[in-house]
Amino acid sequence: MSERYLPLLATIAVFSALFITGGLLYNNFLSTLVLGDILADNAFVIIAAIGTTFVILSGGIDLSIGSMIGFVGVVMANLDPLGWHPLASGAAMLAFGLGFGALQGLIIDFCEIQPFIVTLAGLFLLRGSCFMINLDSVPIQHPFVAAFAATSIPLPGGGFLASSAIVMLVALAIAIVIAHFTRFGANIYAIGGDRVSAALMGVPMRRTTVAIYALGGFYSALGGVIYALYTSSGYPLAGTGNELTAIASVVLGGTVLTGGVGMVAGTLFGGMILGLIATLINFNGSLNGAWIMISGGVLLFLFIVMQRSLLSSFRLRGVA
């Protein structure tokens, strides 16, 4: 088996171990109902994290994710009383996310500025814009929102896939095709592995960089649309901190922060691991929410150490 699958297998093993542990500790935990709830509750973060996977695979970073989620929800909620259908306002926000991400990618490449700085500026710009539009939570009352929430696919054992989870899985399937079966995906891995070598091999650096951040912006905006429909509202503080959750999901999914190594499918399990930790703590009932962050932080640290060890082992084999 190829060594590139090892991080993904490790992520799946951790998720399976946590899920089985929950089943041993709590009654009715091993059910499709719990699994469906985890997917539904974390769908918007996982969608945003899928886009972030492309950015991190290229060796970049995007800190504007959470602010994009909040901005999209605020705009959709404020367009609702003006007669906009949520699908129309959502489509407009997807176009905005695509353009905003492309602009960030262009600035990063053309001005040769670190992605951390450019996307941090994007974070402040989008979050400030949220408060310029509205300071309060605004409900989305269009009938489509209720219809979206009621849409689901039944699963064996009494569980179901909510509409948000369905959108997330479709978005994941498209991302897998882009990353692993297109020239664009190969270019992303090449840039993340070695930018100089990628340029020498003829990879269109600027065009690819702009496309990577455009794709990341599109997926962040899609996460914002799903969050707005899931909560039936727009709130200027929505998505705060979700950029870190998305990045953590990518790392837990086996993608290396330095770029060039990882698989998009792993991000799904990375996000589900964080959701599973929260579910286990909620089932316990005696632990407060702080343990969710503590457990996630410890697990993230262990994954980074494991990734470092695997990469060192691969390099030694290459030298040998």
matplotlib code that plots the C-alpha trace (Angstrom):
import matplotlib.pyplot as plt

x = [0.0, 1.3, 2.7, 0.6, -2.5, -1.0, -2.2, -5.7, -5.8, -4.5, -7.3, -10.0, -8.5, -8.7, -12.3, -13.3, -11.6, -13.4, -16.8, -16.4, -15.3, -18.5, -20.5, -18.8, -19.5, -23.0, -26.1, -27.4, -24.2, -23.3, -26.2, -26.8, -28.8, -25.7, -23.6, -26.1, -26.3, -22.5, -22.5, -25.4, -24.0, -20.5, -21.4, -20.7, -17.3, -16.3, -17.4, -15.2, -12.4, -12.5, -11.7, -9.0, -7.4, -6.6, -5.0, -2.9, -1.9, -0.3, 1.6, -0.6, -3.1, -6.5, -7.6, -10.6, -12.8, -14.8, -15.4, -16.6, -19.1, -20.4, -20.5, -22.5, -25.1, -25.5, -25.9, -28.4, -30.5, -30.6, -31.6, -34.4, -36.9, -36.1, -37.7, -34.6, -35.0, -32.3, -31.1, -30.6, -28.8, -26.8, -25.7, -24.7, -22.6, -20.9, -19.9, -18.6, -16.6, -15.1, -14.1, -12.9, -10.7, -9.3, -8.4, -6.6, -4.7, -3.8, -2.4, -0.5, 1.2, 1.5, 2.7, 4.6, 3.0, 2.7, -0.8, -1.0, -0.9, -3.3, -5.9, -5.7, -6.5, -9.4, -10.6, -10.7, -12.3, -15.1, -15.8, -15.9, -18.3, -20.6, -21.0, -21.4, -24.4, -26.1, -25.2, -27.9, -29.0, -31.5, -33.8, -34.3, -38.1, -38.4, -40.4, -37.5, -35.5, -38.0, -38.2, -34.4, -34.3, -37.0, -35.2, -33.3, -32.4, -33.3, -30.5, -30.7, -31.2, -33.4, -30.8, -31.0, -28.7, -29.9, -29.8, -26.7, -24.9, -26.0, -24.6, -21.4, -20.9, -21.6, -19.1, -16.6, -17.1, -16.5, -13.4, -11.9, -12.3, -10.6, -7.7, -6.9, -8.1, -7.4, -4.3, -5.2, -5.1, -1.7, -0.4, -1.6, 0.4, 3.4, 3.4, 3.0, 5.8, 8.4, 7.5, 10.7, 10.6, 6.9, 7.8, 10.6, 8.2, 5.9, 3.2, 1.3, 2.1, 0.0, -3.0, -2.9, -2.5, -5.4, -7.6, -6.6, -7.7, -10.8, -11.8, -11.1, -13.3, -16.0, -16.1, -16.0, -19.0, -20.8, -20.2, -21.7, -24.8, -25.3, -24.8, -27.3, -29.9, -29.1, -29.6, -32.2, -30.4, -27.5, -25.4, -22.3, -20.3, -21.2, -18.2, -15.8, -13.0, -14.2, -11.0, -9.0, -11.5, -11.3, -7.5, -7.6, -9.9, -7.5, -4.5, -6.4, -7.4, -3.7, -2.8, 0.6, 0.7, 3.9, 2.0, 2.3, 1.0, -2.6, -5.9, -9.2, -11.2, -9.2, -10.7, -14.1, -12.9, -10.8, -13.9, -16.0, -13.3, -13.8, -17.6, -17.3, -15.3, -17.9, -20.6, -18.8, -18.4, -22.1, -23.1, -21.0, -22.9, -20.4, -17.8, -18.1, -17.5, -13.8, -12.9, -13.9, -11.2, -8.7, -9.3, -9.1, -5.9, -4.2, -5.3, -4.1, -0.7, -0.4, -1.3, 1.3, 4.0, 2.9, 3.0, 6.5, 7.6, 6.1, 7.7, 11.1, 10.8, 9.9, 12.9, 15.2, 13.9, 14.4, 18.0, 18.6]
y = [0.0, 3.5, 5.5, 8.5, 6.6, 6.2, 9.6, 8.9, 5.4, 6.8, 9.4, 6.8, 4.5, 7.4, 8.2, 4.5, 4.1, 7.1, 6.0, 2.5, 3.9, 6.0, 2.8, 1.0, 3.9, 5.0, 3.3, 3.9, 5.7, 3.3, 4.3, 6.0, 8.6, 9.8, 9.6, 11.6, 14.3, 14.6, 15.1, 17.6, 19.7, 19.9, 20.1, 23.8, 23.6, 20.5, 22.2, 25.2, 22.8, 21.1, 24.3, 25.0, 21.6, 22.8, 25.9, 24.0, 21.4, 24.2, 25.3, 28.3, 29.2, 31.0, 32.8, 34.5, 31.3, 32.1, 35.7, 34.6, 32.3, 35.1, 37.7, 35.3, 34.7, 38.4, 39.3, 36.5, 37.4, 41.1, 40.3, 38.1, 40.9, 42.6, 39.6, 37.7, 33.9, 32.2, 30.3, 33.6, 35.3, 32.1, 32.0, 35.6, 34.9, 31.9, 34.2, 36.7, 34.0, 32.9, 36.5, 37.4, 34.3, 34.9, 38.5, 37.2, 34.7, 37.4, 39.7, 36.8, 35.9, 39.3, 41.3, 38.3, 38.7, 35.9, 34.2, 34.6, 38.4, 38.7, 36.4, 38.0, 41.3, 39.4, 38.2, 41.8, 43.2, 40.6, 40.7, 44.5, 44.4, 42.1, 44.8, 47.5, 45.7, 44.8, 44.5, 42.0, 38.5, 38.6, 35.7, 34.2, 33.6, 32.4, 29.1, 27.5, 27.5, 25.2, 23.0, 22.7, 21.7, 19.1, 17.4, 14.3, 10.8, 7.9, 5.6, 2.1, 2.0, 5.1, 7.8, 10.1, 12.3, 15.9, 18.3, 20.0, 16.7, 15.8, 19.1, 18.5, 15.0, 16.2, 19.0, 16.5, 14.2, 17.1, 18.1, 14.6, 14.6, 18.0, 17.1, 13.6, 13.3, 16.7, 18.5, 21.4, 19.0, 17.7, 21.3, 22.0, 19.0, 20.1, 23.6, 22.4, 19.9, 22.3, 25.7, 26.1, 22.6, 23.2, 26.4, 24.7, 22.0, 24.6, 24.8, 28.1, 29.5, 32.7, 31.1, 28.1, 30.2, 32.4, 29.4, 27.7, 30.6, 31.2, 27.6, 28.0, 31.2, 29.4, 26.5, 29.0, 30.8, 27.6, 26.7, 30.1, 29.5, 26.1, 27.6, 30.4, 27.8, 25.5, 28.2, 30.2, 33.4, 35.7, 36.9, 39.2, 37.0, 33.7, 31.7, 33.3, 30.9, 28.5, 29.2, 27.5, 24.6, 24.2, 24.2, 21.7, 19.4, 19.5, 18.6, 15.9, 14.6, 13.9, 17.0, 18.3, 22.1, 22.5, 21.3, 18.6, 15.7, 14.8, 13.7, 15.6, 12.7, 12.8, 16.3, 14.7, 12.4, 15.2, 17.3, 14.4, 13.6, 17.1, 16.7, 13.2, 14.6, 17.2, 14.5, 12.3, 15.1, 16.0, 12.4, 12.4, 15.3, 16.0, 17.8, 21.4, 22.7, 23.6, 19.9, 19.9, 22.4, 20.7, 17.3, 18.7, 20.5, 17.4, 15.3, 17.9, 18.1, 14.3, 14.3, 16.9, 14.9, 11.7, 13.6, 14.8, 11.3, 9.8, 12.5, 12.0, 8.2, 8.8, 11.1, 8.6, 5.8, 8.1, 8.8, 5.1]
z = [0.0, -0.9, 2.0, 1.1, 2.4, 5.9, 7.3, 6.1, 7.5, 10.9, 10.9, 10.1, 12.8, 15.4, 14.4, 14.6, 18.0, 19.4, 18.0, 19.4, 22.8, 22.8, 22.1, 25.0, 27.4, 26.5, 25.4, 21.8, 20.9, 18.1, 15.9, 12.6, 14.4, 16.3, 13.1, 11.1, 13.8, 13.8, 10.0, 10.1, 13.0, 11.5, 7.8, 7.3, 9.0, 7.0, 3.8, 4.6, 5.6, 2.3, 0.6, 3.1, 2.2, -1.2, 0.2, 2.8, 0.2, -1.8, 1.2, 2.0, 4.7, 4.8, 8.0, 6.4, 6.6, 9.7, 8.7, 5.3, 7.0, 9.1, 6.3, 4.0, 6.7, 7.5, 3.8, 3.1, 6.2, 5.3, 1.7, 2.9, 3.8, 0.5, -1.3, -2.3, -2.5, -0.3, -3.4, -5.2, -2.4, -1.7, -5.4, -5.2, -2.1, -3.7, -6.6, -4.0, -2.2, -5.5, -6.4, -2.9, -2.8, -6.2, -5.2, -2.2, -4.3, -6.8, -4.1, -2.5, -5.8, -7.5, -4.5, -3.0, 0.4, 2.9, 2.8, 6.5, 6.2, 3.2, 4.6, 8.1, 6.4, 4.7, 8.1, 9.5, 6.3, 6.2, 10.0, 10.0, 7.1, 9.0, 11.7, 9.1, 7.7, 11.0, 14.7, 15.6, 14.7, 11.8, 11.1, 7.6, 7.3, 3.7, 3.5, 1.6, 4.8, 6.5, 3.4, 3.3, 7.0, 6.4, 3.5, 4.5, 3.4, 5.9, 7.0, 8.4, 12.2, 12.5, 11.5, 8.6, 6.4, 6.8, 3.8, 5.1, 5.3, 1.8, 0.4, 2.3, 0.9, -2.7, -2.2, -0.9, -3.9, -6.3, -4.3, -4.4, -8.2, -8.5, -6.2, -7.4, -11.0, -12.7, -13.9, -11.5, -8.6, -9.7, -9.9, -6.3, -5.0, -7.1, -5.7, -2.2, -2.6, -4.0, -5.6, -7.4, -9.0, -9.9, -11.7, -13.6, -14.6, -16.2, -13.7, -14.2, -10.7, -10.7, -12.4, -10.1, -6.9, -7.8, -8.6, -5.3, -3.2, -5.4, -4.7, -1.0, -1.0, -2.8, -0.3, 2.6, 1.1, 0.6, 4.3, 5.1, 3.0, 4.7, 8.1, 7.4, 6.2, 9.1, 11.7, 9.8, 10.6, 10.0, 12.9, 12.7, 15.1, 13.4, 12.3, 14.9, 15.4, 12.6, 10.6, 13.3, 13.5, 9.7, 9.8, 12.7, 10.7, 7.7, 9.9, 11.8, 8.3, 7.5, 5.5, 6.3, 7.0, 4.9, 1.9, -0.7, 1.4, 2.3, 0.9, 0.7, 2.0, 5.3, 6.0, 6.4, 9.1, 10.7, 11.0, 12.3, 14.9, 16.4, 16.2, 17.8, 20.7, 21.4, 21.2, 23.6, 26.1, 25.8, 26.4, 29.5, 31.0, 33.8, 31.8, 30.6, 27.1, 27.8, 27.6, 23.9, 23.1, 25.5, 23.9, 20.4, 21.2, 22.6, 19.7, 17.2, 18.9, 18.7, 15.0, 14.3, 16.1, 14.2, 10.9, 11.7, 12.5, 9.3, 7.1, 8.7, 8.2, 4.5, 4.0, 5.6, 3.3, 0.3, 1.3, 1.9]

ax = plt.figure().add_subplot(projection="3d")
ax.plot(x, y, z, "-o")
ax.set_aspect("equal")
plt.show()
